C-alpha cells in the first residue's frame, strides 16, 4: 500500500467506522467503544473487521482482535499520523442523521452477506518496524502511537523487542547530544520492559547530562541490581556520583566487593579509576596510585585516570612522573572519542585538564 491507496481506502470508510477507528487508535476496548457510541460490542467488532478489510489488512491471525488493532495503528502511523493526535473522539450524538442513515453496520441491519473487501496491497513483510519510523514523526504522534502500542501489545517477547529497539534509538539520540529525546525513548523502553538494565543505565546517563542527579541515581541503582556490563557500569557511575556528593567512603564500600566480578575491561578500568579517585580524597595515596595504575593498564587512553594519577604523584613528590601524567591527561582527551555533536563533558575532567595546562606551563609564564 502507498499513500494514495491509503487515502482512497480511508475516504471509503463510513463516518461510523471513522469514529470506531478513532477510538481504536485511542486504545479504547470494544466495550468502551460500544458504550460511548451506544452500539453493541458485536457491532464494534464488525466495524473493526470492515475497517481492516477496507484498508487491505489480512484478518487471518490467531489473536485477531489485538492483531487487527495493532496493524491498523501501524498503517495510520505511516500514512495518516495526525489521526493519532486527535484526542477528542466524536460521540454518538454528534453523528449527523445523514451519516447514520448511510452507516448502519451489517450486524445492526441483520445483513449476513460479507461484502467483498477492497483489493489493496498487503503490508510488506520486509517493511521496517514502525518503531524505527518514530524519529521522523512529530512528538505528539510518537507519544500517542507508543501509548496505543503499550495498550494493545501484551505478549512479553514483542514488548521486549520493542524495548530493545527504543533503547537503541534512545542511545543514538544520546550520542547525538539530544538528551531530551534520548530520555523520551529510554523512558518508553522501560515502559515496555521494566527489567531492561541497559535502558536504565542509559537513562541514568541521560539524566546525568540533564543535571537531574536524583533521577540519574535512581536509574543507575535499578541497572546495578541487574547483571552484566550495564549493571557494572551503573555501579561505577553510582560511585562517581557518591564522590561528587562528597561521599568517597561510600564509593569505596560500593565498589570494592564487586570489582573482581567485573568482566568488561573498559568498565573495570572505570571502576579502578573511581576507586583511585575515592582513595585520593581519603588521602590513602598508595591505594589511590595502585587503582589508578590498574585503570591505565586496562585502558591506556582514559584521560581521567592520568589526571588523577598526576595529582597523587605530585602529592608524593614524584615531579617527573607527575609531569608525564599531566601531559597524558591532556593528550588522551575523551572529546576526541565522542561524536562532534556531543557537547556535554564531565565537569571534573574539564577542571583537571585546566589544572594540567596550568601545571605544564613553563616556569615564569
C-alpha positions in Angstrom: 0.0 0.0 0.0 1.2 3.5 -0.8 0.0 6.9 0.4 -2.6 7.4 -2.3 -4.1 3.9 -1.8 -4.4 4.5 1.9 -6.1 7.9 1.4 -8.5 6.4 -1.0 -9.3 3.5 1.3 -9.6 5.8 4.3 -12.1 8.0 2.4 -14.3 5.0 1.7 -14.8 4.4 5.5 -18.2 5.4 6.7 -18.5 8.2 9.3 -19.3 5.5 11.9 -16.3 3.4 11.1 -14.1 6.5 11.3 -15.5 7.0 14.8 -14.6 3.4 15.7 -11.1 3.8 14.1 -10.5 7.0 16.1 -11.4 5.2 19.4 -9.3 2.1 18.5 -6.3 4.4 18.0 -7.0 6.0 21.4 -6.7 2.5 22.9 -10.3 2.0 23.9 -11.6 -1.5 24.4 -14.6 -3.0 22.4 -16.8 -2.5 25.5 -15.7 1.2 25.9 -16.3 1.9 22.3 -19.7 0.2 22.4 -20.8 2.2 25.4 -19.6 5.6 24.1 -21.2 5.1 20.7 -24.3 3.4 22.1 -23.9 0.3 20.0 -23.3 -3.4 20.8 -19.9 -4.9 21.2 -20.6 -7.3 18.3 -21.2 -4.3 16.1 -17.9 -2.8 17.2 -16.1 -5.9 16.3 -17.8 -6.0 12.9 -16.8 -2.4 12.3 -13.2 -3.2 13.1 -13.3 -6.2 10.7 -14.7 -4.0 7.9 -12.1 -1.3 8.6 -9.4 -3.9 8.2 -10.9 -5.2 5.0 -11.2 -1.7 3.6 -7.5 -0.9 4.5 -6.4 -4.2 2.9 -5.3 -5.9 6.1 -5.3 -9.7 6.4 -7.7 -10.9 9.1 -6.3 -14.4 9.4 -4.4 -14.3 12.7 -4.5 -16.4 15.8 -5.2 -13.3 18.0 -7.4 -11.4 15.5 -8.7 -8.7 17.8 -5.4 -7.4 19.0 -3.7 -8.1 15.7 -6.3 -6.0 13.8 -5.9 -3.1 16.2 -2.1 -3.2 16.1 -1.9 -3.4 12.3 -4.4 -0.6 11.9 -2.3 1.6 14.2 0.8 0.8 12.2 -0.8 1.8 9.0 -2.2 5.0 10.4 1.1 5.9 11.9 2.7 5.5 8.5 0.2 7.2 6.2 -2.1 9.4 8.4 -0.3 10.1 11.7 -2.4 13.1 12.5 -5.2 10.8 13.5 -3.2 9.6 16.4 -3.2 13.0 18.0 -6.9 13.6 17.8 -7.8 13.1 21.5 -11.4 14.2 21.2 -13.4 11.3 19.6 -16.8 12.2 18.2 -19.7 10.9 20.3 -22.7 9.0 19.0 -25.0 12.1 19.3 -22.7 14.2 17.1 -23.1 12.0 14.0 -25.5 13.6 11.5 -28.8 11.9 10.6 -27.5 11.6 7.0 -24.4 9.8 8.2 -26.4 7.5 10.4 -28.7 6.6 7.5 -25.7 5.5 5.5 -23.7 4.0 8.3 -25.7 1.1 9.7 -23.4 -1.8 10.2 -24.1 -5.3 8.8 -24.8 -6.6 12.3 -27.3 -3.8 13.0 -29.3 -4.4 9.9 -29.1 -8.2 10.0 -27.2 -8.5 6.8 -25.2 -11.7 6.9 -23.6 -11.3 3.5 -19.9 -10.3 3.7 -19.1 -7.5 1.2 -16.1 -8.1 -1.0 -13.0 -6.4 0.6 -11.2 -3.7 -1.2 -8.3 -5.1 -3.2 -5.2 -3.4 -1.8 -1.6 -4.4 -1.4 -0.9 -6.0 1.9 1.9 -4.6 4.1 5.3 -6.0 3.0 6.9 -8.4 5.4 10.2 -6.6 4.7 8.7 -3.3 5.8 10.8 -1.8 8.6 9.1 -2.0 12.0 7.1 1.2 12.7 9.2 1.8 15.8 12.2 2.8 13.6 9.9 5.4 12.0 9.3 7.2 15.3 12.1 9.8 15.0 10.5 11.1 11.8 7.2 11.6 13.5 6.1 14.7 15.4 6.3 14.4 19.2 2.6 14.2 19.8 2.3 11.4 17.2 5.2 9.5 18.7 3.6 9.7 22.2 0.2 8.6 21.1 1.5 5.7 19.0 3.5 4.3 21.8 0.6 4.7 24.2 -1.5 2.7 21.7 1.1 0.0 21.3 1.5 -0.3 25.0 -2.2 -0.9 25.4 -2.5 -3.3 22.5 0.6 -5.4 22.9 0.8 -7.7 25.9 2.9 -10.5 24.5 6.2 -10.4 26.5 8.6 -11.2 23.6 7.1 -8.4 21.5 7.3 -5.9 24.3 10.9 -6.9 25.0 11.8 -6.4 21.3 10.1 -3.0 21.2 12.0 -2.1 24.4 15.3 -3.1 22.8 14.6 -1.0 19.7 13.6 2.0 21.7 16.7 1.6 23.8 18.8 1.7 20.6 17.0 4.8 19.3 17.5 6.5 22.7 21.2 5.6 22.8 21.6 7.1 19.3 19.9 10.3 20.4 22.2 10.4 23.5 25.3 10.1 21.3 23.9 12.9 19.1 23.7 15.1 22.2 19.9 15.3 22.1 19.3 14.3 25.7 15.6 15.3 25.9 14.8 13.0 23.0 17.0 10.3 24.5 15.1 10.5 27.7 11.8 10.1 25.9 12.8 6.9 24.1 14.5 5.4 27.1 11.5 6.1 29.3 9.3 4.3 26.9 11.8 1.4 26.6 11.4 0.9 30.3 7.6 1.2 30.0 7.7 -1.8 27.6 10.3 -3.8 29.6 11.0 -2.5 33.2 13.7 -5.1 33.5 15.9 -3.9 30.7 19.0 -3.0 32.6 20.7 -1.3 29.7 17.9 1.1 29.3 18.0 2.0 32.9 21.7 2.6 32.6 21.3 4.8 29.5 18.5 6.7 31.1 20.7 7.3 34.2 23.4 8.7 32.0 20.9 10.8 30.1 19.5 12.3 33.3 23.0 13.0 34.5 23.6 15.0 31.3 20.3 16.8 32.0 21.6 17.6 35.5 18.8 15.6 37.2 21.0 13.8 39.7 18.2 12.3 41.7 16.7 10.5 38.7 20.1 9.5 37.4 20.9 7.9 40.8 17.6 6.1 40.7 18.1 4.5 37.3 21.7 3.7 38.0 20.6 1.9 41.1 18.0 0.0 39.2 20.5 -1.0 36.5 23.1 -2.1 39.1 20.6 -4.6 40.5 20.7 -6.5 37.2 23.6 -8.4 35.7 26.1 -7.8 33.0 28.1 -4.9 31.7 25.3 -2.3 32.2 25.0 -3.3 35.9 28.7 -3.0 36.4 28.9 0.4 34.6 25.9 1.6 36.6 27.7 0.7 39.8 30.8 2.6 38.7 28.7 5.7 37.9 26.9 5.5 41.2 30.3 5.6 42.9 31.2 8.6 40.8 28.1 10.4 42.0 28.9 9.4 45.5 32.3 11.0 45.2 30.9 14.2 43.6 28.5 14.4 46.6 31.4 14.2 49.0 30.8 10.6 49.9 34.1 9.0 48.9 33.9 6.4 51.7 30.5 5.2 50.3 32.0 4.9 46.9 34.8 2.6 48.2 32.3 0.5 50.1 30.2 0.2 46.9 33.0 -0.8 44.5 35.4 -3.0 46.5 33.1 -6.0 46.9 32.2 -6.1 43.2 35.5 -5.2 41.4 36.7 -8.7 40.9 33.4 -9.7 39.3 33.6 -7.1 36.6 34.5 -8.7 33.3 34.5 -5.9 30.7 38.0 -4.3 30.6 36.7 -0.8 29.9 34.2 -0.9 32.8 36.8 -2.4 35.1 39.1 0.5 34.2 36.4 2.9 35.2 35.8 1.1 38.5 39.6 1.3 39.3 39.6 5.0 38.3 36.8 5.8 40.6 38.4 3.8 43.4 41.6 5.6 42.9 39.8 8.9 43.0 38.0 8.0 46.2 41.2 6.9 47.9 42.9 10.1 46.8 40.2 12.1 48.5 40.6 9.8 51.6 44.4 10.6 51.5 45.2 6.9 51.1 47.7 7.7 48.4 49.3 4.3 48.0 45.9 2.7 47.4 45.0 5.5 45.0 48.1 5.1 43.0 47.6 1.3 42.8 44.0 1.6 41.4 44.8 4.4 39.0 47.7 2.5 37.5 45.4 -0.6 37.2 42.9 1.7 35.4 45.6 2.8 33.0 46.7 -0.8 32.4 43.1 -1.7 31.4 42.5 1.4 29.3 45.7 3.4 28.4 43.7 6.1 26.7 41.5 7.2 29.6 42.4 10.8 30.3 40.7 11.0 33.8 43.0 8.2 35.1 46.1 10.2 34.2 44.7 13.4 35.6 44.1 11.7 39.0 47.4 9.8 39.0 49.2 13.1 38.3 47.7 14.6 41.4 48.8 11.6 43.5 52.3 11.8 42.1 52.5 15.5 42.8 51.5 14.9 46.4 54.1 12.1 46.7 56.8 14.5 45.3 57.4 12.4 42.1 57.6 15.5 39.8 58.9 13.8 36.7 56.2 11.1 36.7 53.6 13.8 37.6 54.5 15.9 34.6 54.3 12.9 32.3 50.9 12.0 33.7 49.6 15.6 33.4 50.7 15.6 29.7 48.8 12.3 29.2 45.8 14.0 30.9 45.7 16.4 28.0 46.8 14.0 25.3 44.0 11.5 25.9 41.1 13.8 25.7 37.8 11.9 25.7 36.5 14.7 23.4 38.3 13.0 20.5 36.4 9.8 21.1 33.0 11.4 21.0 30.8 12.4 18.1 31.3 16.0 17.2 27.6 16.8 18.1 28.0 15.8 21.7 28.5 19.0 23.7 28.5 17.5 27.2 31.7 16.6 29.0 32.3 15.6 32.6 32.8 18.8 34.5 35.6 17.3 36.7 37.6 16.3 33.6 37.4 19.9 32.3 38.7 21.1 35.7 41.5 18.5 35.8 42.6 19.4 32.3 42.7 23.1 33.3 45.0 22.0 36.2 47.1 20.1 33.7 47.6 23.2 31.5 48.5 25.3 34.5 50.9 22.6 35.8 52.6 22.3 32.4 53.2 26.0 31.8 56.9 26.9 31.6 58.2 28.5 34.8 57.8 32.3 34.7 54.7 32.2 32.4 
